Amino acid sequence: MTCFFRLLTCVMMVCLLGCANRPAVKPVYGPTNPAPDSQQKADVLYYGSAIELLPEKEQLYRELHADVWPEVLAAIEAANIRNYNIFVAELDGKRYLFSFFEYHGSDPEADFASIAKDPTTSGKWWPVTDACQRRLLGTPEGQQWMSLEMLMHID
């Protein structure tokens, strides 16, 4: 992923290391960090997220992602997701997964919901992969991965 450095900014490191009680810092928008409302008008939307990887499940997780099931890949592609990447990093003795992808559609809510409607992805893939992960403190209810705030974007 050419944009991995976005996912490991100091802001996200602070969040991942359990300092969720720090006061919120107001976002700063500019030419290299467009406001979310201006992103919605763009041809491509960028999404990043993070989650903890359980050490006892790391080998299984790596094996699954070395050869992702064709049905899962098809569901992702049908949802207009491109350039999907997952990275692993060790921070403070724990392993974390960081994902990044580009969305090339016009209705992310509907497209992302279509993945959950795919029986292989939601009924078989997610139960196995979710069992390899631990949700991060502060992840909204109903979400597995914590969304990351974009801090900078350069094409």
N, C-alpha and C positions, 0 to 999 in steps of 0.2 A: 504494500500500500504506500503510495507516494505521500500520503497525508498522515502517516502514523504519528509524527511529532505533535499533531494537534491533540491526539488522545492522551498524551503524557505530559501535559502542561503542569506547571506547579499547582494550579487551581485544582485539577483533578487528583493530583497526588495527595493533596491535603484532604480531599473528600475521601479517598480510598483508604487512607491511614486512620480513619476513625475520628476525625475532627469535625464531625457534623454539627457540633454546637457552636461553631464560629459564627459571628454575625455575617449575614448575607452581604456580598459585595455587589453593588449595582453594575450591570453589564455596561460596557463601553463599546459603542458601535462606530465604525468608520470604514474606509475603503477596503481594508483587509479583514474586517469582521462585520459583515452586513447584518442589519437588524433582521430578526426572523420574518417580519411582515414583508420585507423586500425579497427574502429568499422564496417566499411562496409564489412570487411572480416569475421566478427563475425557471429555466428549462430543467435544471438538475437541483435536487435537494440533497443535503448531506446529513447522514445520521451516524452517530457514534454511541457506543454503550459499553458497559463494563459489568463484570460479575466475578466472583471468586471461583476458582477451579479447585475442587476437592482433590487432595494429593492421592488418595487411594483410587480415584477414578481417572487420573490423568492419562494413563496408558490407553484406556478404553476410549476416552474423548479424542485422543490423537488418532487412533485407528479409525474411528468413525469419520473424522474430518479429512483423512487421507483419501477416502473414497466415498464421498457423500452419495447417498442413494439417488438414483435418477429421478424418482418421483418428487423428492424434496427439491432437487435442482430445478425441475420443471415448475414447481409451485412458486419458487423464488423468482424465476424468470417471468412467469405469467403475471406476477405482482409488480412488474416494472422495476425490479431491483437489479442493479448492475454493480460491478466492481466491489463485490462483497469480500471482505477480509476479516479474519480473526487472528489476533496476535496473543501471545502469552508472555507475561513478564513476572518475575519474582520481585516482590516489594515487601520488605520487613518480614521475611520468612514465609510469606504466603504467595501463592500463584494466582494471578488475575488474568482474565481474558478480556481483551479489548476488541470490539468489532467496529467496523466502518463499512458503510455502503453508500452508494449513490442511488437516488430514486429518480426515475425518468418518466413518471406518469403525471396525471393531472388530479388524481384523487387518492392520496396516500391512505386515508382511513379505510376506504373500500378495498383498495389493493392489499393492504396489510391484513385486513380481515379475511380476504380470500385465502391466504396461507393457512389460517386457522381452520378454514372449512375443508382443507385438503385432508382426507382421512389418513394418509400415510404420514404426513408431517405431524398433525396434531395427535393422532392415535398411536403412532409407533415411534417416530423420531424424537419428538419432544419428551415423552416419558423417559427415554433412555438418556438423552443429553441433559435434561433438567436434573436428573439424579446425579449428574457429575458436577453440579454447580451449587453454590451457596449464594443466595441473594444478598446484596450489599445493604447495610443499614441505610435506611432512607429511600429505598426503592419503593415507588408507589404500589399500593395494593393492586393485584391483578397483573402486574408486570413481573417478568422474570429478570430481565437485565435492567440496570440503571441507565437512563439516558444521560449522555454527556452534553454539556453546553459547548457549542462551537465558540472558540475564542479567536480563531484566525482562519482565513481561507485565502489561498492564492492558487489560481489556475496555472 
